[in-house]
């Protein structure tokens, strides 16, 4: 299996695991998976009493064979989960960090 296919599977596995961890029955976890364009999201959607709940918990893209973490609202960290699966730091971009600060991390810059 090639690296790109493996990365897509890893991302979907991570999204699926977090989708099962919704803390409130009134909130629905929705996975949005676009493998053609390599965009992957996990959203929370619902209502808590009269308050609307809607937000992107995880947003990951694959760009130029690297995994770009655009949004990470998890406690453990998507980057940490990817590392545990064997993805090298050189293939993970913390896109939520400003580009000029990425050089201070141990992850890919772009």
Secondary structure, 3 states (H helix, E strand, C coil): CCHHHHHHHHHHHHHHHHHCCCCCCCEEEEEEEECCCCEEEEEEEEEECCEEEEEEEEEEEEECCEEEEEEECCCCCHHHHHHHCCCCHHHEECCCCCHHHHHHCCCECC
